[in-house]
Amino acid sequence: MLLAIILACIGAFALLTILIYLYRPLYHPKYLEDLYDYHVVITGGSSGIGKELARLFLNEYGSRVTILARNSERLEECRRDLSPNLSERLLCLSVDISQSYEE
């Protein structure tokens, strides 16, 4: 009985290892490595995850980035923080996309 449990655990571990190996490209896709000179638009990018994504695309991938955010003060602070020497690759626009055009 104990041997069957041990073998089942080993089998489950082996299956999990194979599944992780097969699905690994979904977690780290190779197409993200070739984004040099692409244009990326990030909404809500003046802080948090959006700001870090902008930093990643600017510094790691060499992409051109447009950040859209509502708060113009935080957006300007974000611009100063992200691009002391990358101003030609970063565009920051203060817009509110949460409201419809009819309002």
C-alpha positions in Angstrom: 0.0 0.0 0.0 2.8 2.4 0.9 4.7 1.5 -2.3 1.6 2.3 -4.4 1.2 5.7 -2.7 4.9 6.5 -3.3 4.7 5.4 -7.0 1.5 7.5 -7.4 3.3 10.6 -6.0 6.3 10.0 -8.3 4.0 9.7 -11.3 2.0 12.8 -10.4 5.3 14.7 -10.0 6.5 13.5 -13.3 3.3 14.4 -15.0 3.4 17.9 -13.4 7.0 18.4 -14.6 6.0 17.4 -18.2 3.0 19.8 -18.2 5.1 22.7 -16.9 7.7 22.0 -19.6 5.1 21.9 -22.3 3.2 25.0 -21.2 6.3 27.1 -20.4 6.1 29.1 -23.6 2.8 30.4 -22.5 4.4 32.0 -19.4 7.5 33.4 -21.1 6.6 33.8 -24.8 9.5 34.2 -27.2 7.7 36.8 -29.3 8.1 39.3 -26.4 11.8 39.2 -26.9 11.5 40.8 -30.4 9.6 44.0 -29.6 12.4 46.5 -30.5 10.9 49.6 -32.1 7.3 48.4 -31.7 4.7 50.9 -30.4 3.0 50.0 -27.1 0.0 51.9 -25.6 -0.5 51.5 -21.9 -3.6 52.8 -20.2 -3.4 53.8 -16.5 0.4 53.8 -16.8 1.3 56.7 -14.4 1.7 54.3 -11.5 1.7 50.7 -10.4 1.7 47.8 -12.9 1.2 50.2 -15.9 4.3 52.2 -14.9 6.4 49.1 -14.5 5.2 47.7 -17.8 6.2 50.9 -19.4 9.6 50.7 -17.8 10.0 47.1 -19.0 9.0 47.9 -22.6 11.3 50.9 -22.7 14.4 49.5 -21.1 14.3 45.7 -21.8 12.5 45.5 -25.2 13.4 48.9 -26.7 9.8 49.6 -27.6 8.2 53.0 -28.1 5.7 53.6 -25.4 2.6 55.8 -25.1 1.2 56.1 -21.6 -2.4 57.3 -21.1 -3.6 58.4 -17.6 -6.1 60.7 -16.0 -3.9 62.4 -13.4 -1.5 64.8 -15.2 0.7 65.5 -12.2 1.4 61.8 -11.7 1.9 61.4 -15.4 4.5 64.1 -15.5 6.2 62.5 -12.5 6.1 59.2 -14.3 7.7 60.7 -17.4 10.6 62.2 -15.4 11.1 58.9 -13.6 11.0 56.7 -16.7 12.8 58.7 -19.3 15.6 61.0 -18.3 17.3 60.1 -21.6 14.5 58.3 -23.5 12.1 61.2 -24.2 12.0 60.4 -27.9 10.7 56.9 -27.1 8.0 57.9 -24.5 4.8 59.9 -25.1 2.6 60.7 -22.1 -1.0 61.9 -22.6 -3.5 62.9 -20.0 -6.9 61.5 -21.0 -9.9 60.0 -19.3 -11.0 57.0 -21.3 -13.5 55.9 -18.6 -16.2 58.3 -19.8 -18.1 57.7 -23.0 -18.0 60.3 -25.8 -21.7 61.1 -25.4 -21.3 62.6 -22.0 
